Amino acid sequence: MKLQYKLATATAFLVVGVMVALSYGTHHDLVDKLTLAAAAGDLPLAKSILDQGAPVDGRDRNGKTALMKASENGHKQVIEFLLENGADIDARGKYGKSALMPASAAGHKEVVKLLLERGADVNAKDEYHQTALMCASLKGHTEVVETLLHGGADVNVKTRKGFTAMSLASEQGHEKVVEILFKEKPDLFLCDCQIRRSRYQ
């Protein structure tokens, strides 16, 4: 009897373990599919996957949510759909980046405008203390820089290594961005970065 009881108990634990593993695998498969659909701008597919039970703020194997992928690739309709279904607009992914940051880095002005209108934190910082304004300034996206400034972006935020939006734009030779930032009267003595110093640490 004791042997049968032990075998039955072991079998029960094994079955539960398999079910949990399958559930975990299904969960992550759906999340990966959702983020891929969002990145491709495939709204019907994104809707279908969400209907299958994919968590709207689930993170794929690279630590990104569907909202982050849609924002990074400029897909407004998918972004609106995800937000309407409860996506966290300020959720953080890899390196602590929110959806606004990759959208700004990629130069998607309309997406940046949409995210700001929906309440995204314009001055959110990633793990390196970089902001969306810094992302846009570094890449020379003048219209995005203007949109972020209009939304209340702080020109005097510093990264952990002492870089500012102004110093990053200047370093990359983005004269138009420097002119735009200069009109905001930034603290020109704020940057304490060193030449050739890594901005990412």
N, C-alpha and C positions, 0 to 999 in steps of 0.2 A: 504493500500500500504506500509506504513512504517513497519507494522508488517511482511508482506511478505518479505520486503527487509532485515529486521533484521534476519529473519529465513534463508533466502538464504545466507546471509553473514556468519551466525553461521555455517551453513552446509558446506560452502566452507572451513572455517577455520578447521573444524573437519576433513574433507577429507584430507586436506593438512597435518594436524597433524598425521593422521593415516599413510599416505604415507611416511612421514619422519621417523616415528617410525619403520615401516616395513623395510625401506631402511637401517636404523641404525642396526636393528636386523640382516638383511641379511649380511650386511658388517661384523659385528662381528662374525657371524656364519662362514663365509668364512675364516676369519682370524684364528679362532680357528681350523678349519679343516686343514688349511695350516700348522700351527705350529705343529699340531699332525702328519701330514704326514711327515713333515721334521724331527721330533723327531724319527719317526719310520724308516726313511730312504726310504720311499716309493716315489721314483722319478716319476713314471707315475701318481700317485695320486696328487702329488704336482704340476705337469705340468697341470693336468686337472683343479685343483682348481684355479690356477693362470689364466688359460684361461677363467674361469668363472667371472673374475674381482676382485679377491682378491688382495689387495695392497701388494706388495712384502715386504714392511717394516711395515706392520700393526702389532700392538701388541695385543697379546691374553689377556685373563682376568688376567694373571699373569705378564703382562707387558713385555713379551718376544716376539721377532720377530722369524720368521721361521729360519733365519740364525743363531740366537743364539741357537735355539733348535737343529738344525742339527750339529752345532759345538760342543755343549755339549755332543752329542751322537756319534760323530765321523763319520758322513756320508759325505764323501768327494764329491761324485757325486752330492748330493743334494746341497751342498755348492757351487760347481762350477756352477750349474744350476741357483741358486739364484743370484749369483754375475753377471752372464752373463745377467740376467734380471733386473739388476740395484739395487740390494740390497746394502744398505749402510753398508760397512764393519766395520765402527766404530760407528754404531748406538748404543745408550745406552738403556738398559732395566732397570729392577728392581735394585735398589741400584746403578745405574749408571754403570753397568757392560757392557762391549762390548763382542762380540762373542769370542775374543781371550782369555778372562779370564776363562770362564767355560771350554773351550777346554783345556787350560793349567792345570786347576784344575783336570780335568778328565784324564790327561795323554795322550791325543791324539796327539802324536808327528807329524804325517803326516798332520793332520788338522792344527796344529799350524804352521807348515812349509808352508802350502798352504796359510794360511791367511797372513803370513808375506810376502810371495812372491807377494801377491795381494795388498800389501800396508797397511796392518793393523798397527795401531800405537802401537808399542811394549811397549811404556812407558805410555800408557793411564792409568788414575787412576779412580777408582770408588769413591763412596761417602765417603769411609773410607780412601781414598788415597792408596788403595792396587793396585798393578800392576799384570800383568800376571805372571811375574817372582816370585812374592810373592806367588801367587796361586799355582804355580808348586813347589816352595820350601817348602811350608807348607805341601804339600801332598807327598813330597819325590820323585817326578818324575824327575830323573836325566837326561834322554835324552831330555825331554822338557826344562829343565833348560839350558842345553847346547845349544839347538836350539835357545832359546830366547836370550841368551848371544851372540851367533853368529849374531843374528839379531839386536844387539845394545841395549839390555836391560841394564838399569842403576842399578847397584847393591847398590847404595847409596840412593835410594828413601826411604823415611820414611812414615809410615802410620800416621794418625792423632794422634795416641797414642804413636808414636815413634818407632814402630817396623820396622825392615829392613828384607830383604829376608834372610840374614844370621842369624839374631836372631830367625826368625820363624823356619827355618830349624833346628837350634840348639835346640830350645825349644822342637821340636818334635822328636829329636834324629836321624835325617837323616844325618848321618856322611858323606856319599858319596856326598850329595848335599853341605854340608859345605865345603868339600875339593874343589869341583868345584868352588864354590863362592870365596873361599879364594885365588885361583889362579888369580882372577880378581883384587886382591889388594883392597878390600873394606875398608872403613874407620871403623875400629874396635871400635872406640869411638863414633860412630854416634848414636847408639841406646840409647835412653834415656827412654826406657820403664821400667815399674816396674814389678817385679815378680807377677804372678797371676792377672795382670791387663788385662781387656778385650781388645782384639786386634781389636774388631769390632766397637768401638765407638770413 
